[in-house]
């Protein structure tokens, strides 16, 4: 007997709460996308056409993605691959399905693929956030064990049954829900200030993937490959976020100089810092000094960006420098807090270091998309 009852996964008539949440997310997404399509003077049936392709393709691709990295669980019974009611859908597979659907609908309705992706991006991240509550009901997508009594409270932690005992674990599903809501709010702002087609979707990738890179490192049920410390969704998130920064860099190639190269160097340092910390937390505590040096290098890159931009524009631009200075202050605080922690339990400290790196990565994208991008190139 468990010390307390489990949450009821089924709502009524055998329908799970998770399914109800997904349907609610689809309906809300349909309403949001329809309103945005009307604002942009797009065909009113465009959103419905997209959903007709995206829903089945998203489910199929989400399942295939999951099975690909857990094939050993299905190799003895291939028909079990079709049993999605038992769980096993991966959001990145669903996004791939959505990309395929966008391509099909764009060709069918003679609309730019980037326009469709911009249209659905805010609704997509909102739907992801709603879906995370299904993880709560199913008691999944949780994180590391919490042994400190003063941290055993929701929403920082959540109780999960292990055998006949409940244990506190990081509520990573809730962390991602909060991040998704913030990304949704930011995308509503970005779409009003998009300079090019595809910008809203690019910012969805950069923002969501930056947060997922940090949160995924805290989960205990991630899909892995090569070793148990290499989480496929974390690696893909980091690559996708970095690729967006590279894309912003490449599209202003006529302005390539030390000023625009500096954010690219800083972005690479962000990735290095993040994964050094990941392996340090996983099993290689001897990497701690190297992680700290990479964090110091990240700080130096921030000041280099400010100095180069000031010299190039021949004035100190507080509007551009302030976000970097604030992030720099955060990093300086982390460097001081890290003194003497070489042999300590740095689980939480690594996460804060990764947060600083991902904030800096987002700022690198912002610099290359807005302050360092010529205004005459603006177009929606």
Order of alpha helices (4+ residues) and beta strands (2+ residues): beta-beta-alpha-alpha-alpha-alpha-beta-beta-alpha-alpha-alpha-alpha-alpha-alpha-alpha
